[in-house]
Amino acid sequence: MNISAPFIKRPIGTSLLAAALLMAGALAFNFLPVAPLPQVEFPVIQVSAGLPGASPETMASAVATPLERQFGRIAGINQMTSTSQLGSTSIVLQFDLNRNIDAAGRDVQAAINAARSQLPANLPGNPSYRKVNPADAPILILALTSDILTLPKMYDTADSILAQKLAQIDGVGQVFVGGGARPAVRAELNPTLLNKLGVGLDTVRTALGSANANRPKGELADPVNAWGIGANDQIFRADQYRKLIVAYKNGAPVRLGDVGDVQDSVEDIHVIGLSSGKPAVLIIIFRQPGANIIQTVDRVREALPLLKSSISPAIDLNVVLDRTVTVRASVADIEFTLLISVVLVILVVFAFLRTFRATLIPSVAVPLSLIGTFGIMYLLGYSLDNLSLMALAISTGFVVDDAIVVLENITRYLEQGMRPVQAAFRGAREIGFTVLSMSTSLVAVFIPILMMGGIVGRLFREFAVTLSAAIAVSLLVSLTTTPTMCAKFLRPLGEEKHGRIYRASERAFDHMLGMYRGSLRWVLRHQPLTLLITILTAALSVYLYIDVPKGFFPQQDTGRIMGSVQAAQDISFEAMKEKMSQFVNIVMQDKAVQTIVGFAGGNTQYNTGRMFITLKPLNERKESADRIIARLRKKLAVVPGATLYMQSAQDLTIGGRQSQAQFQYTLQGENLDDLNNWSPRLLQKLRTLPELRDVNTDQQDKGLEAQVIIDRDTAARLGVSAADIDNALYDAFGQRQVSIMYRQLSQ
């Protein structure tokens, strides 16, 4: 049976099929999304609830616990974490990889509705949820600055106009506005004076609410006309509030300005935002889990001109952090590497075949097979990412093998004197099953990867399928297009004319063949020694496999650094603002830093802050992000009373909890006293390990968490693994008042 015969007989039809495959792949390439990695994110939903003035213990018991009980009944949840602080609580739900996030959102909303009767009656509003992973890095940060307008006015513009429109863009999961607060009027009352006048705080609050109520005014009408009554019953400025009568004392009115200081201010004065050292309002944009980063950022950038036209021209709206810059650069780099690999394969083929006609055949078959693979990737919903493009680069060697095997067998019959068409029929018939068995065996190698589950299987499945698809397309091309081209382009051996270069290279190849023949004879004469060398090589391979450092995913240098500022619990916000400014100024002075944004306060604890640092391109800074972090850590140590923890941002993040480090150990106990007793012991033990850096604790509502950064270079030099650290900790904590869990957060 000759599979290739119908295609050799119909060269025009075969050419049209090849052209169709080329056009389909080229068209699909333009529609393939671009991403750093395949879609491997866990579906994550964050639920938030607020009760002003409630303590963290109250939020944990009265708000978080009823919600957790209802969420625990939802199918597919593999991790649930709650964090409670003053006046707010946040619950992060992580679902199985196969769970649809939209269906999970509906289940979460139903659980919130079911738990509403168990929540405090004075809860201002129902808990809300967002399809966003709080542990993920933002995809885009916008900064609003102005030399004319104040921060409250810029924040009002960002919160009421920009944030709402940005949240409507497809792929955007959450838009957080930081660095400011809404404009408000603040009244600071004198309690001593109120006590003398016999006026309570409730009386003042009731007067303020009554004076600012927007109520219907009614209308005036006669038999012919009707007039609506319009009156401004709301006041907005401090000078209007000062005249407000809050009570009467001895027949005389008591005005708000008499019992307190009334000023035009903001809702929350404990907030700060900095962009490269200047005060700014920051718009931090997160994507939905599973949304394509490149496409989401492109949609936001397309909307920026319209957004700029809808705000005051006195406001400068700039992009200060774009997560896709390094993603685009890495994908472009591997695309260029793929092109180089194809060119090198063609040059190597030409170096050995030494004829343009014979080289033309694999030169067409290899690109045609790779481009045709793009069509299969599009049908499977894959993306152009580092792993899929790496699979195509690796498949270049497999793809050219099929074309070379068919070409070599047909050339053998040409050397025996056959005409090209006859040689193509006979050579293709003999080699067809061989090519099929070769391709099948190569695809079979990747079956275990295709069957793997979990995040590892999801991560490498696209790699395996892309490589298998390239081999399958190569098989199709080798059995159809390659023999057809051999029949049309090759010439009988006697009709080929060769020059001096060909004759010189032929002598070189004959010399190489002679050397190989002699070495093969020597190996066959010393078979026991050859077998011994083979066994030693296998044993060395096993030893190196055991000794080599192991990890889930290599450390990336994305050109971005995430920082978290941690200060003492009793620090004032004014002191915290000073610490933030000092950290920003020190980091900005580093030669490798391009931009930095930082913010603190708002809905977060007053003693914590966040920073996002963008580094210069790698060809300008000449250093890795980890080395820059190590250098900055020494410079930042001069700031007393606060610590800036930094880590290189990664494209792959596991888990839904924000962290200040790449690894964390979580202590869980029956009561807070046990946790407070054992946490210093855990910290002391962790700080004795030389491969750890930046060890700190983060106390949650139901546990205490120790977060650590492992110095990979030191760990590799000392031969210490994460398992060794686990064993040391379990040896230190023989008693079971607390339990220890380990989790790798990034990569």
ABEGO torsion letter per residue (X at the ends): XBAAAAAAABAAAAAAAAAAAAAAAAAAAAABBBBABBBABBBBBBBBBBBBGBBAAAAAAAAAAAAAAAAAABBGBABBBBBBBBGBBBBBBBBBAABBAAAAAAAAAAAAAAAAAABBAABABBBBBBBBBAABBBABBBBBBBAABBAAAAAAAAAAAAAAAAAABBGBABBBBBGBBBBBBBBBBBAAAAAAAGBBAAAAAAAAAAAABBBBAEBBBBAABBBBBBBBABBABAAAAAABBABBBGGBBBBAAAABBBBBBBABABBBBBBGGBBBBBBBBBBBBGBBAAAAAAAAAAAAAAAAAABBAABBBBBABBAAAAAAAAAAAAAAAAAAAAAAAAAAAAAAAGBAAAAAAAAAAAAAAAAAAAAAAAAAGBBBBAAAAAAAAAAAAAAAAAAAAAAAAAAAAAAAGBBAAAAAAAAAAAAAAAAAAAAAAAAAAAAAAAABBEAAAAAAAAAAAAAAAAAAAAAAAAAAAAAAAAAAABBBAAABBBBAAAAAAAAAAAAAAAAAAAAAAAAAABAAAAAAAAAAAAAAAAAAAAABBBBABBBBBAGBBBBBBBBBAABBAAAAAAAAAAAAAAAAABAABABBBBBBEEABBAABBBBBBBBBBAAAAGBBAAAAAAAAAAAAAABBGBBBBBBBBBABBBEABBBABABBBBBBBABAAAAAAAAAAAAAAAAABAABBGBBBBBBAABBBBBBBBBAAAAAAAGBBAAAAAAAAAAABABAABBBBBBBABX
